[in-house]
Amino acid sequence: MLPKRFRLKNKKAFDATYKQRKVVSNRLLTVYCGKNKSDSTQQTKIGFVVSKKFHKRAVKRNKIKRLIRESCRLLLKNDKLPQKYISLIFLPKSASLGADFKTVFSAVEHIAQKLRDFD
């Protein structure tokens, strides 16, 4: 579970992140990036969105959210997730539906590498 200080919670924050239109994606995930930070002491907030379009069963939607959340937590712990953005929103693609943890972790790691090189 991500600590509270890393969670993106309110609708305003999600809308502001989507409005920036900075998108990075790979085969399994799409990530929307918020504004660049002006204050480096501020934490990067992370949100996860899995709609009913992804799968009609809540069990499947929750499983992919748990896998992505745990991958992000491990990358944050090892300082491999870039901290230059105010917020990040992770959206899985339908290809990630049957993926195991190792596959999802490598996809999140690939996204993190792209985010470091992005912008």
C-alpha positions in Angstrom: 0.0 0.0 0.0 1.2 3.5 -0.9 1.6 5.8 2.1 -1.0 8.6 2.2 1.5 11.3 1.4 2.0 9.7 -2.1 -1.7 9.3 -3.0 -3.6 11.5 -5.5 -7.1 11.8 -4.0 -9.3 14.6 -5.1 -11.0 15.1 -8.4 -9.5 18.6 -8.9 -6.0 17.1 -8.8 -6.9 14.4 -11.3 -8.5 16.9 -13.7 -5.4 19.2 -13.5 -3.2 16.3 -14.3 -5.3 15.3 -17.3 -5.3 18.9 -18.5 -1.5 19.0 -18.8 -1.6 16.4 -21.7 1.8 15.0 -20.9 1.4 11.3 -21.7 3.9 8.5 -21.6 2.9 5.0 -22.5 4.1 1.5 -23.4 2.4 -1.8 -24.3 0.7 -2.3 -20.9 0.3 1.2 -19.3 -0.4 4.8 -20.0 0.8 7.5 -17.6 -0.4 11.1 -17.4 2.1 13.5 -15.9 1.2 16.7 -14.0 3.2 20.0 -13.9 6.9 20.0 -13.1 7.5 20.8 -9.5 8.7 24.3 -8.4 9.3 23.1 -4.8 11.5 20.0 -4.5 10.3 19.3 -1.0 6.8 18.5 -2.2 5.9 14.8 -2.7 4.9 13.4 -6.1 1.3 12.2 -5.9 0.3 9.0 -7.7 -3.2 8.0 -8.8 -4.6 4.8 -10.4 -7.6 4.7 -12.7 -9.1 1.5 -14.0 -12.5 2.0 -15.6 -15.3 -0.5 -16.3 -14.2 -0.5 -19.9 -11.1 -2.3 -18.8 -13.1 -5.2 -17.4 -16.6 -5.5 -16.1 -15.5 -7.5 -13.0 -14.3 -5.4 -10.1 -12.0 -8.3 -9.0 -10.0 -8.0 -12.2 -9.9 -4.2 -12.0 -8.7 -4.3 -8.4 -6.0 -6.9 -9.1 -4.3 -4.8 -11.8 -4.5 -1.7 -9.5 -2.8 -3.7 -6.7 -0.1 -4.9 -9.1 0.7 -1.4 -10.4 0.5 0.1 -6.9 2.9 -2.4 -5.5 5.3 -1.8 -8.4 5.2 2.0 -7.8 5.8 1.4 -4.1 8.9 -0.6 -4.7 10.2 1.9 -7.2 9.6 4.8 -4.8 11.4 2.8 -2.1 14.4 2.5 -4.3 14.2 6.1 -5.6 13.7 4.9 -9.2 10.4 6.7 -9.8 11.1 10.3 -10.9 10.0 13.0 -8.5 10.1 15.9 -10.9 6.3 16.0 -11.4 3.5 17.1 -9.0 1.3 14.1 -10.0 1.2 10.9 -12.0 -1.9 8.9 -13.1 -1.5 5.3 -14.2 -4.0 3.8 -16.5 -3.6 0.1 -17.6 -4.3 -1.0 -21.1 -6.3 -4.2 -21.9 -3.1 -6.0 -22.8 -2.2 -6.0 -19.0 -5.3 -7.9 -18.1 -3.7 -11.4 -17.7 -0.2 -10.1 -16.8 1.7 -11.3 -13.7 3.6 -9.1 -11.2 6.9 -9.5 -13.0 5.5 -8.2 -16.3 3.7 -5.3 -14.7 6.7 -4.4 -12.6 8.9 -4.3 -15.7 6.3 -2.2 -17.5 6.2 0.3 -14.6 10.0 0.4 -14.5 10.1 1.1 -18.3 7.6 3.9 -17.8 9.8 5.3 -15.0 12.8 5.3 -17.3 10.8 7.1 -20.0 9.6 9.7 -17.5 13.3 10.4 -16.5 14.1 11.0 -20.2 10.8 12.9 -20.9 10.7 16.6 -21.2 
